[in-house]
Amino acid sequence: MKLNNSNFQILELTRIVALTVVLFSSAMTMAAELPVRGTIQVLQQDGGIIRISGRDLNFQDESVTITVDGREIGAEFLSEGMVVRYTLNAQGYLETIEILGPKNLVGTLSNS
């Protein structure tokens, strides 16, 4: 099959669009995994919602890994006012929460 200049341009444009779509979806997936830092403002574990720095996030005890100083702890230790770093999965649910502060609380949780 012989390609004329017009067909070649359409083929190249199609390739560029496909590559752009793939790169954009990869970037969106990676963005969901980047850690974000904030402060817990509202904690409604029974309702499956936690508000961190004005953002309401879906929360499921069984699917969230909570750590302090690299040690895994239970969700019962979370409280309003904590400074945390968190990640979300592709569905927008919390995946990890790392407790960063306040410092006196981190020390207490690390030693218990």
Residue frames as a rotation matrix with the C-alpha (Angstrom) as fourth column:
MET 1
0.587 0.810 0.000 0.00
0.810 -0.587 0.000 0.00
0.000 0.000 -1.000 0.00
LYS 2
-0.439 -0.725 0.531 1.37
0.736 -0.629 -0.250 3.35
0.515 0.281 0.810 -1.02
LEU 3
0.206 0.462 -0.863 0.95
0.868 -0.494 -0.057 6.24
-0.452 -0.737 -0.503 1.41
ASN 4
0.150 -0.145 0.978 0.47
0.604 -0.769 -0.207 9.68
0.782 0.622 -0.028 0.04
ASN 5
-0.760 -0.561 0.328 1.41
0.144 -0.638 -0.757 12.77
0.634 -0.528 0.565 2.04
SER 6
-0.157 0.797 0.583 -2.14
-0.772 -0.467 0.430 13.29
0.615 -0.383 0.689 3.36
ASN 7
0.718 0.420 -0.555 -2.49
-0.079 0.842 0.534 9.69
0.691 -0.339 0.638 4.60
PHE 8
-0.138 -0.870 -0.473 0.95
0.644 0.283 -0.710 9.86
0.752 -0.403 0.521 6.21
GLN 9
-0.721 -0.087 0.688 -0.01
-0.303 -0.853 -0.425 13.04
0.624 -0.514 0.588 8.09
ILE 10
0.344 0.913 0.220 -3.24
-0.728 0.112 0.676 11.45
0.593 -0.393 0.703 9.34
LEU 11
0.575 -0.209 -0.791 -1.31
0.363 0.932 0.017 8.37
0.734 -0.297 0.611 10.50
GLU 12
-0.543 -0.839 -0.037 1.26
0.469 -0.267 -0.842 10.50
0.696 -0.475 0.539 12.33
LEU 13
-0.454 0.467 0.759 -1.47
-0.658 -0.750 0.068 12.61
0.601 -0.468 0.648 13.94
THR 14
0.644 0.699 -0.310 -3.25
-0.361 0.636 0.682 9.44
0.674 -0.327 0.662 15.11
ARG 15
0.164 -0.681 -0.713 0.00
0.657 0.615 -0.436 8.17
0.736 -0.397 0.548 16.67
ILE 16
-0.755 -0.460 0.467 0.55
0.039 -0.742 -0.669 11.50
0.654 -0.487 0.579 18.45
VAL 17
0.003 0.849 0.528 -2.99
-0.797 -0.317 0.514 11.51
0.604 -0.423 0.675 19.86
ALA 18
0.712 0.247 -0.657 -2.67
0.059 0.912 0.406 7.90
0.700 -0.328 0.635 21.05
LEU 19
-0.237 -0.890 -0.390 0.67
0.660 0.148 -0.737 8.62
0.713 -0.432 0.552 22.72
THR 20
-0.650 0.066 0.757 -0.77
-0.386 -0.887 -0.255 11.73
0.654 -0.458 0.602 24.40
VAL 21
0.449 0.887 0.104 -3.69
-0.623 0.228 0.748 9.72
0.640 -0.401 0.655 25.80
VAL 22
0.526 -0.328 -0.785 -1.35
0.498 0.867 -0.028 7.03
0.690 -0.376 0.619 27.17
LEU 23
-0.578 -0.814 0.062 0.96
0.461 -0.388 -0.798 9.60
0.673 -0.433 0.600 28.77
PHE 24
-0.378 0.523 0.764 -1.95
-0.640 -0.744 0.193 11.53
0.669 -0.416 0.616 30.27
SER 25
0.700 0.682 -0.212 -3.50
-0.328 0.571 0.753 8.40
0.634 -0.457 0.623 31.81
SER 26
0.175 -0.723 -0.668 -0.13
0.717 0.559 -0.416 7.35
0.674 -0.406 0.617 33.23
ALA 27
-0.728 -0.443 0.524 0.34
0.050 -0.796 -0.604 10.80
0.684 -0.413 0.601 34.74
MET 28
0.093 0.854 0.511 -3.13
-0.729 -0.291 0.619 10.66
0.678 -0.430 0.596 36.32
THR 29
0.737 0.136 -0.662 -2.38
0.206 0.888 0.412 7.25
0.643 -0.440 0.626 37.86
MET 30
-0.248 -0.917 -0.313 0.95
0.732 0.035 -0.681 8.44
0.635 -0.398 0.662 39.22
ALA 31
-0.538 0.083 0.839 -0.62
-0.328 -0.937 -0.118 11.62
0.776 -0.339 0.532 40.60
ALA 32
0.570 0.820 0.046 -3.02
-0.414 0.238 0.879 9.53
0.710 -0.520 0.475 42.66
GLU 33
0.635 -0.374 -0.676 -0.05
0.610 0.780 0.141 7.88
0.474 -0.502 0.723 44.34
LEU 34
-0.313 -0.801 0.511 1.97
0.227 -0.585 -0.778 10.97
0.922 -0.128 0.365 45.27
PRO 35
-0.235 0.207 -0.950 1.99
0.968 0.141 -0.209 11.67
0.091 -0.968 -0.234 49.00
VAL 36
0.032 0.349 0.937 0.15
0.127 -0.931 0.342 14.76
0.991 0.108 -0.075 50.25
ARG 37
-0.770 -0.338 -0.541 0.64
0.578 -0.011 -0.816 16.45
0.270 -0.941 0.204 53.61
GLY 38
-0.191 0.740 0.645 -2.17
-0.180 -0.672 0.718 17.89
0.965 0.021 0.261 55.72
THR 39
-0.917 -0.027 0.398 -3.92
-0.397 -0.040 -0.917 18.13
0.041 -0.999 0.026 59.08
ILE 40
-0.594 0.756 -0.276 -6.82
0.664 0.654 0.362 15.91
0.454 0.032 -0.890 60.16
GLN 41
-0.823 0.368 0.433 -9.78
-0.444 -0.892 -0.087 18.23
0.354 -0.264 0.897 60.74
VAL 42
0.178 0.915 0.362 -12.72
-0.973 0.218 -0.071 15.83
-0.144 -0.340 0.930 60.97
LEU 43
-0.870 -0.451 -0.200 -12.59
-0.463 0.886 0.016 12.13
0.170 0.107 -0.980 61.68
GLN 44
0.146 0.952 0.268 -15.78
-0.913 0.233 -0.333 10.14
-0.380 -0.196 0.904 60.98
GLN 45
-0.813 -0.580 -0.058 -14.48
-0.563 0.756 0.335 6.62
-0.150 0.305 -0.940 60.65
ASP 46
-0.448 0.720 0.529 -17.96
0.214 0.661 -0.719 5.14
-0.868 -0.209 -0.450 61.08
GLY 47
0.607 0.710 -0.357 -19.17
-0.114 -0.368 -0.923 7.16
-0.786 0.601 -0.143 58.10
GLY 48
0.395 -0.525 0.754 -16.09
0.836 0.546 -0.058 6.33
-0.381 0.653 0.655 56.06
ILE 49
0.667 -0.138 0.732 -14.98
0.361 -0.799 -0.480 9.95
0.651 0.585 -0.483 55.78
ILE 50
0.205 -0.637 -0.743 -11.92
0.837 -0.279 0.470 11.78
-0.507 -0.719 0.476 57.05
ARG 51
0.936 0.074 0.344 -11.30
0.249 -0.831 -0.498 15.47
0.249 0.552 -0.796 56.32
ILE 52
0.145 -0.953 -0.267 -7.66
0.850 -0.018 0.526 16.39
-0.506 -0.303 0.808 55.86
SER 53
-0.713 -0.473 -0.517 -6.89
0.265 -0.865 0.426 20.07
-0.649 0.166 0.742 55.25
GLY 54
-0.295 0.724 -0.624 -10.37
-0.627 -0.639 -0.445 20.77
-0.721 0.260 0.643 53.89
ARG 55
-0.411 0.103 -0.906 -10.54
-0.812 0.411 0.415 17.70
0.415 0.906 -0.085 51.65
ASP 56
0.320 0.593 0.739 -13.09
-0.791 0.596 -0.136 14.96
-0.521 -0.541 0.660 52.42
LEU 57
-0.481 -0.590 -0.649 -11.54
-0.819 0.566 0.093 11.57
0.312 0.576 -0.755 51.72
ASN 58
0.642 0.663 -0.385 -13.04
-0.523 0.746 0.413 8.08
0.561 -0.064 0.825 51.64
PHE 59
-0.392 -0.749 0.534 -11.77
-0.898 0.184 -0.401 5.98
0.202 -0.636 -0.744 54.52
GLN 60
0.730 0.518 -0.445 -11.94
-0.386 0.850 0.358 2.21
0.564 -0.090 0.821 55.09
ASP 61
0.536 -0.519 0.666 -10.12
-0.759 0.049 0.649 0.86
-0.370 -0.853 -0.368 58.17
GLU 62
0.612 -0.232 0.756 -9.33
0.136 0.973 0.189 -2.46
-0.779 -0.013 0.627 56.54
SER 63
0.659 -0.341 0.670 -7.65
0.747 0.192 -0.637 -0.95
0.088 0.920 0.381 53.47
VAL 64
0.744 -0.418 0.522 -5.59
-0.314 -0.908 -0.278 1.87
0.590 0.043 -0.806 55.03
THR 65
0.258 -0.755 -0.603 -2.07
0.844 0.480 -0.240 1.37
0.471 -0.446 0.761 56.34
ILE 66
0.867 0.052 0.495 -1.36
-0.175 -0.900 0.400 3.79
0.466 -0.434 -0.771 59.19
THR 67
0.276 -0.856 -0.436 2.22
0.808 0.453 -0.377 4.28
0.520 -0.249 0.817 60.37
VAL 68
0.946 -0.214 0.242 4.19
-0.304 -0.844 0.442 6.33
0.110 -0.492 -0.864 62.86
ASP 69
0.178 -0.975 0.136 7.99
-0.887 -0.099 0.451 6.32
-0.426 -0.201 -0.882 62.66
GLY 70
-0.434 -0.375 -0.819 7.80
-0.813 0.554 0.177 3.44
0.387 0.743 -0.546 60.17
ARG 71
-0.986 0.131 0.103 5.74
0.054 0.836 -0.547 1.22
-0.158 -0.534 -0.831 62.53
GLU 72
-0.524 0.851 -0.015 2.22
0.011 0.024 1.000 0.17
0.851 0.524 -0.022 61.60
ILE 73
-0.948 0.318 0.013 -0.52
-0.038 -0.074 -0.997 1.11
-0.316 -0.945 0.083 64.09
GLY 74
-0.419 0.877 0.235 -4.31
0.899 0.436 -0.027 0.88
-0.126 0.200 -0.972 64.18
ALA 75
-0.350 0.399 0.848 -6.81
0.439 -0.730 0.525 3.48
0.828 0.555 0.080 63.03
GLU 76
0.599 0.629 -0.494 -7.97
0.709 -0.130 0.693 3.97
0.372 -0.766 -0.524 66.63
PHE 77
-0.086 -0.737 -0.671 -4.88
0.876 -0.376 0.300 6.13
-0.474 -0.562 0.678 67.21
LEU 78
-0.564 -0.074 0.823 -5.95
0.634 -0.677 0.374 8.74
0.529 0.732 0.428 64.64
SER 79
0.069 0.623 -0.779 -7.30
0.870 -0.419 -0.258 11.99
-0.487 -0.661 -0.571 66.03
GLU 80
0.782 0.295 0.549 -8.22
0.537 -0.766 -0.354 15.46
0.316 0.572 -0.757 64.90
GLY 81
0.881 -0.469 -0.056 -5.31
-0.407 -0.813 0.416 17.89
-0.240 -0.344 -0.908 64.79
MET 82
0.299 -0.801 0.519 -2.73
0.330 0.597 0.731 15.33
-0.895 -0.048 0.443 63.70
VAL 83
0.258 -0.355 -0.898 -0.36
-0.872 -0.486 -0.059 16.31
-0.415 0.799 -0.435 60.91
VAL 84
0.321 -0.033 0.946 -0.19
0.122 0.992 -0.007 13.47
-0.939 0.118 0.323 58.38
ARG 85
-0.533 -0.361 -0.766 1.19
-0.785 -0.127 0.606 12.48
-0.316 0.924 -0.216 55.01
TYR 86
0.055 0.663 0.747 -1.20
-0.133 0.746 -0.652 10.37
-0.990 -0.063 0.129 52.96
THR 87
-0.913 -0.219 -0.345 -1.64
-0.372 0.097 0.923 8.66
-0.169 0.971 -0.170 49.61
LEU 88
0.153 0.987 0.043 -4.76
-0.707 0.140 -0.693 7.69
-0.690 0.075 0.720 47.68
ASN 89
-0.467 -0.214 0.858 -5.38
0.368 0.835 0.408 4.68
-0.804 0.506 -0.311 45.49
ALA 90
-0.976 0.028 0.216 -6.72
0.201 -0.263 0.944 4.96
0.083 0.964 0.252 41.93
GLN 91
-0.169 0.986 -0.006 -10.32
0.786 0.138 0.603 4.91
0.595 0.098 -0.798 43.23
GLY 92
-0.087 0.077 0.993 -9.69
-0.202 -0.978 0.058 7.91
0.976 -0.196 0.101 45.51
TYR 93
0.910 0.360 -0.206 -9.66
0.094 0.304 0.948 5.98
0.404 -0.882 0.242 48.78
LEU 94
0.453 -0.767 0.455 -6.98
-0.891 -0.370 0.264 6.54
-0.034 -0.525 -0.850 51.38
GLU 95
0.650 -0.326 -0.687 -4.23
-0.035 0.890 -0.455 3.98
0.760 0.320 0.567 50.99
THR 96
-0.108 -0.724 -0.682 -1.62
0.867 0.267 -0.420 5.11
0.486 -0.637 0.599 53.51
ILE 97
0.811 0.203 0.549 -1.48
-0.088 -0.885 0.457 7.59
0.579 -0.418 -0.700 56.38
GLU 98
-0.117 -0.881 -0.459 1.83
0.767 0.213 -0.605 8.46
0.630 -0.423 0.651 58.03
ILE 99
0.872 0.416 -0.256 1.49
0.475 -0.597 0.646 10.40
0.116 -0.686 -0.719 61.29
LEU 100
0.041 -0.885 0.463 4.02
0.559 -0.364 -0.745 13.25
0.828 0.290 0.480 61.35
GLY 101
-0.912 -0.353 0.209 2.94
0.062 -0.623 -0.780 15.34
0.405 -0.698 0.590 64.33
PRO 102
0.707 -0.478 0.522 2.49
-0.596 -0.800 0.074 16.92
0.382 -0.363 -0.850 66.72
LYS 103
-0.140 -0.934 -0.327 5.93
-0.513 0.351 -0.783 15.81
0.847 0.058 -0.529 67.88
ASN 104
-0.576 -0.081 0.813 4.87
-0.809 0.198 -0.553 14.94
-0.116 -0.977 -0.180 71.45
LEU 105
0.490 0.829 0.269 2.13
-0.720 0.559 -0.411 12.65
-0.492 0.008 0.871 70.12
VAL 106
0.596 -0.363 -0.716 4.49
-0.494 0.537 -0.684 10.95
0.633 0.761 0.141 67.65
GLY 107
-0.504 -0.841 0.195 6.90
-0.646 0.218 -0.732 10.27
0.573 -0.495 -0.653 70.52
THR 108
-0.279 0.495 0.823 4.12
-0.823 0.319 -0.471 8.81
-0.495 -0.808 0.318 72.67
LEU 109
0.772 0.615 -0.158 2.83
-0.595 0.613 -0.520 6.56
-0.223 0.496 0.840 69.87
SER 110
0.290 -0.756 -0.586 6.35
-0.568 0.357 -0.741 5.44
0.770 0.548 -0.326 68.95
ASN 111
-0.669 -0.631 0.393 7.05
-0.659 0.260 -0.706 4.35
0.343 -0.731 -0.590 72.51
SER 112
-0.025 0.742 0.670 3.76
-0.859 0.326 -0.394 2.48
-0.511 -0.586 0.629 73.04
